[in-house]
């Protein structure tokens, strides 16, 4: 068994695609706007990160904000962080050195937490 897809509920597909595809540089494998709930799949190098737009659902259906963190493993956290900051992505803190790993977190346009991590 392995994780094949992790997905976030988002409120605006075009805005989220601009963030994940254009700023983070993830390869968009599929986008479906004609589904009852617009859906996109982005390749992260083995696991699909999917986005589901919730705006078209009934008001009683609320997304579970804060329910997960997607952590991208990188080789040089300082370099990747600087590159994302140059694209206008603010980070929630400085890079934290936790001994065996360095981490730093940021958010997507809907407030979902994302993280960079580098194994030391």
N, CA, C and O atoms as a MOPAC input file, in Angstrom:
PM7 MOZYME 1SCF
protein

 N      0.84200 1    -1.17000 1     0.00000 1
 C      0.00000 1     0.00000 1     0.00000 1
 C      0.89600 1     1.24400 1     0.00000 1
 O      1.94700 1     1.26900 1     0.64000 1
 N      0.45700 1     2.27200 1    -0.73000 1
 C      1.17100 1     3.54800 1    -0.73700 1
 C      0.17600 1     4.68500 1    -0.96100 1
 O     -0.94000 1     4.44900 1    -1.42400 1
 N      0.56000 1     5.88300 1    -0.64400 1
 C     -0.30800 1     7.03700 1    -0.87400 1
 C     -0.22000 1     7.40400 1    -2.34400 1
 O      0.86100 1     7.69200 1    -2.85800 1
 N     -1.35900 1     7.39100 1    -3.01600 1
 C     -1.40200 1     7.73500 1    -4.43300 1
 C     -1.83400 1     9.16700 1    -4.67000 1
 O     -1.33400 1     9.82900 1    -5.58000 1
 N     -2.77500 1     9.65500 1    -3.84200 1
 C     -3.30900 1    11.00800 1    -4.01200 1
 C     -3.52200 1    11.63900 1    -2.64300 1
 O     -4.04600 1    11.00600 1    -1.72700 1
 N     -3.11100 1    12.89200 1    -2.52000 1
 C     -3.45200 1    13.73800 1    -1.38200 1
 C     -4.19000 1    14.91900 1    -1.99700 1
 O     -3.72800 1    15.47300 1    -2.99500 1
 N     -5.33100 1    15.32200 1    -1.42400 1
 C     -6.00000 1    16.46800 1    -2.01800 1
 C     -6.47500 1    17.46800 1    -0.99500 1
 O     -6.78600 1    17.14600 1     0.15200 1
 N     -6.51600 1    18.71200 1    -1.47200 1
 C     -6.97600 1    19.83900 1    -0.69200 1
 C     -8.27400 1    20.34600 1    -1.28300 1
 O     -8.45700 1    20.34000 1    -2.50100 1
 N     -9.18800 1    20.79200 1    -0.40700 1
 C    -10.35300 1    21.54600 1    -0.84700 1
 C     -9.90300 1    22.99100 1    -1.04000 1
 O     -9.23000 1    23.56200 1    -0.18200 1
 N    -10.27500 1    23.56200 1    -2.15300 1
 C     -9.89200 1    24.94600 1    -2.45000 1
 C    -11.14300 1    25.70900 1    -2.88100 1
 O    -12.16900 1    25.09700 1    -3.17800 1
 N    -11.06400 1    27.03200 1    -2.91700 1
 C    -12.23800 1    27.84100 1    -3.24200 1
 C    -12.22700 1    28.41500 1    -4.65200 1
 O    -13.27000 1    28.86000 1    -5.13400 1
 N    -11.07800 1    28.42000 1    -5.33100 1
 C    -10.99200 1    28.99700 1    -6.67300 1
 C     -9.93700 1    28.22500 1    -7.46400 1
 O     -8.74000 1    28.38500 1    -7.22700 1
 N    -10.38100 1    27.38900 1    -8.40100 1
 C     -9.46900 1    26.51800 1    -9.14600 1
 C     -8.42200 1    27.30300 1    -9.92400 1
 O     -7.24300 1    26.95100 1    -9.89000 1
 N     -8.82500 1    28.35200 1   -10.62200 1
 C     -7.85100 1    29.11000 1   -11.41700 1
 C     -6.78100 1    29.73700 1   -10.53600 1
 O     -5.59900 1    29.70800 1   -10.87900 1
 N     -7.18300 1    30.30100 1    -9.40900 1
 C     -6.21700 1    30.90000 1    -8.48200 1
 C     -5.27300 1    29.84300 1    -7.92300 1
 O     -4.07000 1    30.07900 1    -7.81200 1
 N     -5.81500 1    28.67700 1    -7.56900 1
 C     -4.98100 1    27.61400 1    -7.01700 1
 C     -4.04700 1    27.01500 1    -8.05800 1
 O     -2.90600 1    26.68100 1    -7.73800 1
 N     -4.51000 1    26.87200 1    -9.30300 1
 C     -3.62200 1    26.38400 1   -10.36700 1
 C     -2.48200 1    27.36800 1   -10.61200 1
 O     -1.34200 1    26.96100 1   -10.83800 1
 N     -2.78800 1    28.65100 1   -10.56600 1
 C     -1.73000 1    29.65100 1   -10.73600 1
 C     -0.68000 1    29.51000 1    -9.63900 1
 O      0.50900 1    29.70500 1    -9.89200 1
 N     -1.10400 1    29.17600 1    -8.43500 1
 C     -0.17600 1    28.99700 1    -7.32300 1
 C      0.62400 1    27.70800 1    -7.46900 1
 O      1.85400 1    27.74500 1    -7.50400 1
 N     -0.05900 1    26.56800 1    -7.55600 1
 C      0.61600 1    25.26700 1    -7.56000 1
 C      1.37600 1    24.99600 1    -8.86400 1
 O      2.49500 1    24.48400 1    -8.83400 1
 N      0.78100 1    25.33200 1    -9.98700 1
 C      1.41000 1    25.06300 1   -11.28000 1
 C      2.44000 1    26.13800 1   -11.62300 1
 O      3.58600 1    25.82800 1   -11.94700 1
 N      2.02300 1    27.40400 1   -11.54800 1
 C      2.88200 1    28.48400 1   -12.03500 1
 C      3.93200 1    28.93300 1   -11.02300 1
 O      5.06800 1    29.21000 1   -11.40900 1
 N      3.58600 1    29.01200 1    -9.75300 1
 C      4.56800 1    29.45900 1    -8.76000 1
 C      5.40200 1    28.30800 1    -8.20500 1
 O      6.62500 1    28.41600 1    -8.11300 1
 N      4.73300 1    27.18200 1    -7.82600 1
 C      5.49100 1    26.05000 1    -7.28500 1
 C      6.12800 1    25.20900 1    -8.37800 1
 O      7.07900 1    24.47300 1    -8.11600 1
 N      5.61600 1    25.30900 1    -9.60200 1
 C      6.20200 1    24.58100 1   -10.72900 1
 C      5.78100 1    23.12600 1   -10.83500 1
 O      6.47300 1    22.33600 1   -11.47800 1
 N      4.65000 1    22.74400 1   -10.21600 1
 C      4.18900 1    21.35900 1   -10.32400 1
 C      3.56100 1    21.12600 1   -11.69900 1
 O      2.90800 1    22.00900 1   -12.25400 1
 N      3.76800 1    19.93900 1   -12.23100 1
 C      3.24800 1    19.56700 1   -13.54200 1
 C      1.77300 1    19.18300 1   -13.41000 1
 O      1.44100 1    18.22600 1   -12.71100 1
 N      0.89200 1    19.92600 1   -14.07800 1
 C     -0.54600 1    19.65200 1   -14.01700 1
 C     -0.87800 1    18.54200 1   -15.00000 1
 O     -0.72100 1    18.70800 1   -16.20900 1
 N     -1.34100 1    17.40300 1   -14.47600 1
 C     -1.64400 1    16.22400 1   -15.28800 1
 C     -3.09600 1    16.18500 1   -15.75000 1
 O     -3.39500 1    15.58100 1   -16.78000 1
 N     -4.00400 1    16.81700 1   -15.00800 1
 C     -5.43200 1    16.73700 1   -15.33200 1
 C     -6.16300 1    17.90100 1   -14.68700 1
 O     -5.92600 1    18.23400 1   -13.52600 1
 N     -7.05600 1    18.51500 1   -15.45400 1
 C     -7.95200 1    19.54000 1   -14.91500 1
 C     -9.32100 1    19.28700 1   -15.50500 1
 O     -9.46900 1    19.16500 1   -16.72100 1
 N    -10.32200 1    19.20700 1   -14.64700 1
 C    -11.70400 1    18.97400 1   -15.08500 1
 C    -12.58900 1    20.07300 1   -14.48500 1
 O    -12.85300 1    20.07900 1   -13.28200 1
 N    -13.04100 1    20.99600 1   -15.33200 1
 C    -13.92400 1    22.05500 1   -14.85700 1
 C    -15.39500 1    21.65600 1   -14.96500 1
 O    -16.23200 1    22.25700 1   -14.29200 1
 N    -15.74600 1    20.63500 1   -15.81100 1
 C    -17.15700 1    20.30000 1   -16.02200 1
 C    -17.70000 1    19.29200 1   -15.01800 1
 O    -18.86600 1    18.91100 1   -15.12000 1
 N    -16.92300 1    18.85800 1   -14.07900 1
 C    -17.41500 1    17.94400 1   -13.04000 1
 C    -18.26700 1    18.73200 1   -12.03800 1
 O    -18.15500 1    19.95500 1   -11.96100 1
 N    -19.10900 1    18.04600 1   -11.27600 1
 C    -19.87400 1    18.76700 1   -10.24200 1
 C    -18.95700 1    19.54400 1    -9.29000 1
 O    -19.32000 1    20.61300 1    -8.79900 1
 N    -17.77200 1    18.99600 1    -9.04000 1
 C    -16.78000 1    19.66600 1    -8.20200 1
 C    -15.48800 1    19.72000 1    -9.01800 1
 O    -14.81000 1    18.70000 1    -9.14300 1
 N    -15.12400 1    20.88900 1    -9.58200 1
 C    -13.91300 1    20.96500 1   -10.39600 1
 C    -12.71700 1    20.32800 1    -9.68900 1
 O    -12.54400 1    20.47000 1    -8.47800 1
 N    -11.89800 1    19.62300 1   -10.47100 1
 C    -10.83500 1    18.77500 1    -9.94600 1
 C     -9.57100 1    18.96500 1   -10.77400 1
 O     -9.64400 1    19.08000 1   -11.99700 1
 N     -8.42000 1    18.99800 1   -10.12300 1
 C     -7.13200 1    19.05800 1   -10.82000 1
 C     -6.16900 1    18.10100 1   -10.14000 1
 O     -6.24900 1    17.87700 1    -8.93200 1
 N     -5.25100 1    17.53400 1   -10.93100 1
 C     -4.22800 1    16.64700 1   -10.40600 1
 C     -2.86200 1    17.15200 1   -10.84700 1
 O     -2.63000 1    17.41700 1   -12.02600 1
 N     -1.95700 1    17.28200 1    -9.86600 1
 C     -0.60600 1    17.76500 1   -10.11500 1
 C      0.39500 1    16.70200 1    -9.68900 1
 O      0.24200 1    16.07200 1    -8.64300 1
 N      1.41600 1    16.51000 1   -10.50600 1
 C      2.43300 1    15.49500 1   -10.23100 1
 C      3.49800 1    16.07500 1    -9.30800 1
 O      4.07800 1    17.12300 1    -9.59300 1
 N      3.74700 1    15.38500 1    -8.20200 1
 C      4.78100 1    15.82300 1    -7.25800 1
 C      5.98700 1    14.89200 1    -7.27400 1
 O      6.83700 1    14.95200 1    -6.38600 1
 N      6.05600 1    14.03300 1    -8.28600 1
 C      7.18600 1    13.11700 1    -8.38300 1
 C      6.90400 1    11.77400 1    -7.74600 1
 O      7.81400 1    11.16400 1    -7.18400 1
 N      5.69400 1    11.30000 1    -7.81200 1
 C      5.35900 1     9.99300 1    -7.25500 1
 C      3.98600 1     9.95000 1    -6.62000 1
 O      3.30200 1     8.92900 1    -6.69200 1
 N      3.57800 1    11.03100 1    -6.00600 1
 C      2.25800 1    11.13900 1    -5.40400 1
 C      1.53400 1    12.28300 1    -6.08700 1
 O      2.13100 1    13.32300 1    -6.36400 1
 N      0.25800 1    12.09800 1    -6.35800 1
 C     -0.53800 1    13.15400 1    -6.96600 1
 C     -1.06800 1    14.07800 1    -5.87100 1
 O     -1.63000 1    13.61900 1    -4.87700 1
 N     -0.88600 1    15.37100 1    -6.06200 1
 C     -1.52200 1    16.37700 1    -5.23000 1
 C     -2.72100 1    16.86800 1    -6.02600 1
 O     -2.56400 1    17.46100 1    -7.09300 1
 N     -3.91900 1    16.62200 1    -5.50600 1
 C     -5.13500 1    17.00900 1    -6.20800 1
 C     -5.79800 1    18.18600 1    -5.50400 1
 O     -5.59800 1    18.42400 1    -4.31300 1
 N     -6.59300 1    18.91300 1    -6.28300 1
 C     -7.33400 1    20.06100 1    -5.77900 1
 C     -8.80000 1    19.87500 1    -6.14200 1
 O     -9.12300 1    19.54300 1    -7.28300 1
 N     -9.68600 1    20.08700 1    -5.17600 1
 C    -11.11600 1    19.99800 1    -5.44200 1
 C    -11.76500 1    21.31500 1    -5.02600 1
 O    -11.68900 1    21.72000 1    -3.86600 1
 N    -12.40500 1    21.97500 1    -5.99400 1
 C    -13.04500 1    23.25800 1    -5.71100 1
 C    -14.37300 1    23.01900 1    -5.00700 1
 O    -15.21600 1    22.27100 1    -5.50200 1
 N    -14.56000 1    23.64600 1    -3.86400 1
 C    -15.76400 1    23.41600 1    -3.07200 1
 C    -16.82200 1    24.47300 1    -3.28300 1
 O    -17.92100 1    24.33000 1    -2.74700 1
 N    -16.55800 1    25.51300 1    -4.02500 1
 C    -17.48400 1    26.63400 1    -4.17600 1
 C    -18.85500 1    26.21800 1    -4.69800 1
 O    -19.85200 1    26.87300 1    -4.39400 1
 N    -18.92300 1    25.13700 1    -5.48000 1
 C    -20.18200 1    24.72100 1    -6.08600 1
 C    -21.00400 1    23.81600 1    -5.17500 1
 O    -22.08600 1    23.38200 1    -5.57100 1
 N    -20.53800 1    23.52300 1    -3.99300 1
 C    -21.26900 1    22.64600 1    -3.07400 1
 C    -22.30700 1    23.42400 1    -2.28700 1
 O    -22.32300 1    24.65500 1    -2.28900 1
 N    -23.16100 1    22.68800 1    -1.62400 1
 C    -24.16300 1    23.30900 1    -0.75700 1
 C    -23.45400 1    24.04800 1     0.37700 1
 O    -22.36800 1    23.64500 1     0.79300 1
 N    -24.05900 1    25.12300 1     0.87700 1
 C    -23.42500 1    25.88600 1     1.96800 1
 C    -23.10200 1    25.04300 1     3.20000 1
 O    -22.18300 1    25.37600 1     3.94900 1
 N    -23.84300 1    23.95900 1     3.41800 1
 C    -23.59000 1    23.13700 1     4.60200 1
 C    -22.32200 1    22.30100 1     4.48400 1
 O    -21.83700 1    21.77900 1     5.48700 1
 N    -21.77900 1    22.16600 1     3.28600 1
 C    -20.54200 1    21.39800 1     3.09100 1
 C    -19.34300 1    22.31600 1     3.24400 1
 O    -19.05700 1    23.12500 1     2.36100 1
 N    -18.66600 1    22.19600 1     4.32500 1
 C    -17.49900 1    23.03900 1     4.61200 1
 C    -16.22000 1    22.22600 1     4.45900 1
 O    -16.18000 1    21.05900 1     4.85000 1
 N    -15.18600 1    22.82100 1     3.89800 1
 C    -13.93100 1    22.08600 1     3.76500 1
 C    -13.21900 1    21.95400 1     5.10900 1
 O    -13.35700 1    22.82100 1     5.97200 1
 N    -12.46900 1    20.89000 1     5.28800 1
 C    -11.76400 1    20.67200 1     6.56000 1
 C    -10.42500 1    21.39900 1     6.59600 1
 O     -9.37800 1    20.75300 1     6.55700 1
 N    -10.43500 1    22.72500 1     6.66900 1
 C     -9.18000 1    23.49100 1     6.69400 1
 C     -8.30000 1    23.00100 1     7.83800 1
 O     -8.78200 1    22.66500 1     8.92000 1
 N     -7.01900 1    22.97000 1     7.57200 1
 C     -6.06800 1    22.59500 1     8.60100 1
 C     -5.99300 1    21.10900 1     8.86100 1
 O     -5.40600 1    20.69300 1     9.86000 1
 N     -6.57100 1    20.29000 1     7.99000 1
 C     -6.60700 1    18.86400 1     8.22100 1
 C     -5.36200 1    18.11700 1     7.79100 1
 O     -5.20500 1    16.95000 1     8.15000 1
 N     -4.47600 1    18.73600 1     7.04300 1
 C     -3.28600 1    18.04000 1     6.53600 1
 C     -2.20300 1    19.05300 1     6.20700 1
 O     -2.46600 1    20.25100 1     6.09200 1
 N     -0.99700 1    18.56200 1     6.05900 1
 C      0.12700 1    19.36000 1     5.57900 1
 C      0.80600 1    18.54900 1     4.49300 1
 O      1.14200 1    17.38300 1     4.70300 1
 N      1.01000 1    19.15400 1     3.33700 1
 C      1.79400 1    18.51500 1     2.28400 1
 C      3.21500 1    19.04000 1     2.43400 1
 O      3.44600 1    20.24900 1     2.42800 1
 N      4.16500 1    18.11500 1     2.56900 1
 C      5.56700 1    18.48300 1     2.76800 1
 C      6.38100 1    18.03400 1     1.55600 1
 O      6.46200 1    16.84400 1     1.25400 1
 N      6.98300 1    19.00800 1     0.86600 1
 C      7.79500 1    18.73800 1    -0.31200 1
 C      9.24700 1    18.53200 1     0.09900 1
 O      9.85100 1    19.41900 1     0.70200 1
 N      9.80900 1    17.38000 1    -0.21900 1
 C     11.21000 1    17.12800 1     0.09000 1
 C     12.07800 1    17.78600 1    -0.97200 1
 O     11.85300 1    17.60000 1    -2.16800 1
 N     13.07500 1    18.56100 1    -0.53100 1
 C     13.97900 1    19.27900 1    -1.43900 1
 C     15.42400 1    18.99300 1    -1.03900 1
 O     15.69700 1    18.54700 1     0.07600 1
 N     16.33500 1    19.25400 1    -1.96000 1
 C     17.76100 1    19.03600 1    -1.68400 1
 C     18.41400 1    20.23400 1    -1.01900 1
 O     19.32900 1    20.07300 1    -0.21200 1
 N     17.94900 1    21.45000 1    -1.35200 1
 C     18.53700 1    22.66700 1    -0.79600 1
 C     17.41100 1    23.60100 1    -0.38100 1
 O     16.91100 1    24.37400 1    -1.19800 1
 N     17.01100 1    23.53600 1     0.87800 1
 C     15.85100 1    24.27000 1     1.36200 1
 C     16.02500 1    25.78300 1     1.25500 1
 O     15.07500 1    26.49900 1     0.93900 1
 N     17.22400 1    26.26200 1     1.51400 1
 C     17.47300 1    27.70000 1     1.43500 1
 C     17.25600 1    28.21300 1     0.01100 1
 O     16.63400 1    29.25600 1    -0.19300 1
 N     17.76700 1    27.48300 1    -0.95700 1
 C     17.64700 1    27.87500 1    -2.36800 1
 C     16.18700 1    27.83000 1    -2.83000 1
 O     15.71800 1    28.75400 1    -3.49500 1
 N     15.48000 1    26.77400 1    -2.48400 1
 C     14.07400 1    26.64100 1    -2.90200 1
 C     13.22400 1    27.72100 1    -2.24100 1
 O     12.37400 1    28.32800 1    -2.89300 1
 N     13.44700 1    27.96200 1    -0.96100 1
 C     12.70600 1    29.00800 1    -0.24300 1
 C     12.93500 1    30.36500 1    -0.89900 1
 O     11.98200 1    31.10900 1    -1.13200 1
 N     14.18000 1    30.69100 1    -1.19700 1
 C     14.48800 1    31.97600 1    -1.83700 1
 C     13.80800 1    32.09400 1    -3.20100 1
 O     13.31400 1    33.16300 1    -3.56200 1
 N     13.78400 1    31.00600 1    -3.95100 1
 C     13.12700 1    31.02100 1    -5.25700 1
 C     11.63400 1    31.25800 1    -5.15000 1
 O     11.06400 1    31.99600 1    -5.95300 1
 N     10.98700 1    30.63400 1    -4.15700 1
 C      9.55000 1    30.82600 1    -3.96800 1
 C      9.24600 1    32.23200 1    -3.45500 1
 O      8.25000 1    32.83800 1    -3.84900 1
 N     10.10500 1    32.74900 1    -2.57600 1
 C      9.91800 1    34.11900 1    -2.09600 1
 C     10.02900 1    35.10800 1    -3.25300 1
 O      9.32600 1    36.11800 1    -3.26900 1
 N     10.89700 1    34.83100 1    -4.21500 1
 C     11.03900 1    35.73000 1    -5.37100 1
 C      9.78800 1    35.71500 1    -6.24800 1
 O      9.59000 1    36.61300 1    -7.06600 1
 N      8.94400 1    34.69600 1    -6.07900 1
 C      7.67300 1    34.61900 1    -6.80800 1
 C      6.51500 1    35.16000 1    -5.97400 1
 O      5.35200 1    35.03700 1    -6.36000 1
 N      6.84000 1    35.76000 1    -4.82800 1
 C      5.82700 1    36.39000 1    -3.99800 1
 C      5.18000 1    35.49600 1    -2.96300 1
 O      4.13800 1    35.85100 1    -2.41100 1
 N      5.77300 1    34.34100 1    -2.68500 1
 C      5.19700 1    33.44500 1    -1.68200 1
 C      5.80000 1    33.76900 1    -0.31500 1
 O      7.00700 1    33.62300 1    -0.12200 1
 N      4.96900 1    34.20700 1     0.63100 1
 C      5.48200 1    34.48200 1     1.98000 1
 C      5.54400 1    33.20200 1     2.80700 1
 O      4.71900 1    32.30400 1     2.63800 1
 N      6.51200 1    33.12600 1     3.68800 1
 C      6.66800 1    31.97500 1     4.56500 1
 C      6.20300 1    32.32700 1     5.96800 1
 O      6.23200 1    33.49000 1     6.36900 1
 N      5.77400 1    31.30900 1     6.71300 1
 C      5.21500 1    31.51400 1     8.04500 1
 C      6.28200 1    31.68500 1     9.11100 1
 O      5.99400 1    32.15700 1    10.21100 1
 N      7.52700 1    31.30100 1     8.78800 1
 C      8.62100 1    31.39900 1     9.75700 1
 C      9.94100 1    31.31300 1     9.00800 1
 O      9.97600 1    31.17800 1     7.78500 1
 N     11.01000 1    31.39400 1     9.75900 1
 C     12.32400 1    31.10500 1     9.20100 1
 C     12.49100 1    29.59000 1     9.13000 1
 O     11.69200 1    28.84400 1     9.69800 1
 N     13.52300 1    29.14200 1     8.43600 1
 C     13.82700 1    27.71400 1     8.36300 1
 C     14.19100 1    27.21800 1     9.75600 1
 O     15.00000 1    27.83400 1    10.45000 1
 N     13.59200 1    26.10300 1    10.16000 1
 C     13.87000 1    25.50400 1    11.46400 1
 C     14.74800 1    24.27200 1    11.27400 1
 O     14.44000 1    23.40500 1    10.45600 1
 N     15.83200 1    24.19800 1    12.02500 1
 C     16.71900 1    23.03800 1    11.99700 1
 C     16.33100 1    22.13600 1    13.16500 1
 O     16.52900 1    22.48800 1    14.32800 1
 N     15.77300 1    20.96300 1    12.83800 1
 C     15.29800 1    20.04100 1    13.87300 1
 C     16.24400 1    18.86100 1    14.07200 1
 O     15.84200 1    17.80900 1    14.56900 1
 N     17.49700 1    19.04300 1    13.68100 1
 C     18.49500 1    17.99300 1    13.86300 1
 C     18.66100 1    17.12900 1    12.63500 1
 O     19.66500 1    17.24900 1    11.93300 1
 N     17.70500 1    16.26100 1    12.35400 1
 C     17.79000 1    15.37900 1    11.19300 1
 C     17.09300 1    15.95600 1     9.96800 1
 O     17.21900 1    15.42800 1     8.86400 1
 N     16.36000 1    17.04200 1    10.17400 1
 C     15.60600 1    17.64000 1     9.07900 1
 C     15.47400 1    19.14500 1     9.30300 1
 O     15.40200 1    19.61200 1    10.43900 1
 N     15.44400 1    19.89400 1     8.20300 1
 C     15.13000 1    21.31800 1     8.23100 1
 C     13.74800 1    21.47900 1     7.61500 1
 O     13.42600 1    20.82000 1     6.62600 1
 N     12.92800 1    22.35800 1     8.19700 1
 C     11.59100 1    22.58800 1     7.65300 1
 C     11.27500 1    24.07900 1     7.61700 1
 O     11.85100 1    24.87500 1     8.35900 1
 N     10.34500 1    24.43200 1     6.73500 1
 C      9.78100 1    25.77800 1     6.70500 1
 C      8.39500 1    25.66600 1     6.06900 1
 O      8.20700 1    24.92800 1     5.10200 1
 N      7.43000 1    26.40000 1     6.61700 1
 C      6.05200 1    26.29100 1     6.14400 1
 C      5.56500 1    27.57000 1     5.48200 1
 O      6.03900 1    28.66900 1     5.77000 1
 N      4.58900 1    27.38600 1     4.57400 1
 C      3.91400 1    28.47700 1     3.89400 1
 C      2.49000 1    28.02800 1     3.61200 1
 O      2.13600 1    26.88200 1     3.89000 1
 N      1.67100 1    28.91600 1     3.06300 1
 C      0.27100 1    28.58200 1     2.81700 1
 C     -0.09300 1    28.79000 1     1.35600 1
 O      0.50600 1    29.60300 1     0.65200 1
 N     -1.09800 1    28.02500 1     0.91600 1
 C     -1.65200 1    28.26700 1    -0.41600 1
 C     -2.68500 1    29.39100 1    -0.29200 1
 O     -2.92200 1    29.87400 1     0.81500 1
 N     -3.30800 1    29.82100 1    -1.40100 1
 C     -4.25000 1    30.94300 1    -1.31900 1
 C     -5.46400 1    30.70100 1    -0.42200 1
 O     -6.12200 1    31.66300 1    -0.02400 1
 N     -5.78300 1    29.44400 1    -0.09300 1
 C     -6.91100 1    29.14200 1     0.78200 1
 C     -6.51000 1    28.88200 1     2.21900 1
 O     -7.35700 1    28.51300 1     3.03200 1
 N     -5.22700 1    29.06600 1     2.55800 1
 C     -4.76900 1    28.87600 1     3.92600 1
 C     -4.36800 1    27.45100 1     4.26700 1
 O     -4.11400 1    27.14600 1     5.43200 1
 N     -4.30500 1    26.56100 1     3.26100 1
 C     -3.79700 1    25.20900 1     3.50200 1
 C     -2.30100 1    25.28400 1     3.72500 1
 O     -1.59700 1    25.97500 1     2.98900 1
 N     -1.80500 1    24.57600 1     4.73600 1
 C     -0.38100 1    24.63400 1     5.07400 1
 C      0.41600 1    23.69400 1     4.17500 1
 O      0.05600 1    22.53300 1     3.98300 1
 N      1.49900 1    24.22400 1     3.63500 1
 C      2.45900 1    23.47600 1     2.83600 1
 C      3.80500 1    23.62000 1     3.52000 1
 O      4.02000 1    24.54600 1     4.30200 1
 N      4.71100 1    22.69900 1     3.22000 1
 C      5.99300 1    22.71900 1     3.90400 1
 C      7.09200 1    22.26900 1     2.93100 1
 O      6.87200 1    21.44000 1     2.04900 1
 N      8.25800 1    22.84000 1     3.12600 1
 C      9.47300 1    22.32100 1     2.48300 1
 C     10.24600 1    21.59600 1     3.56400 1
 O     10.29600 1    22.06300 1     4.70200 1
 N     10.85500 1    20.45600 1     3.23100 1
 C     11.74500 1    19.81100 1     4.19700 1
 C     12.97400 1    19.26300 1     3.48000 1
 O     12.91400 1    18.80000 1     2.34100 1
 N     14.08400 1    19.33800 1     4.19500 1
 C     15.36100 1    18.83500 1     3.69900 1
 C     15.93600 1    17.90700 1     4.75200 1
 O     16.17000 1    18.31000 1     5.89200 1
 N     16.16200 1    16.66700 1     4.36400 1
 C     16.80200 1    15.71200 1     5.27300 1
 C     18.28200 1    16.07400 1     5.36000 1
 O     18.92600 1    16.34500 1     4.34600 1
 N     18.81000 1    16.07600 1     6.57500 1
 C     20.21600 1    16.45200 1     6.77300 1
 C     21.05800 1    15.19400 1     6.92900 1
 O     22.27300 1    15.28200 1     7.10600 1

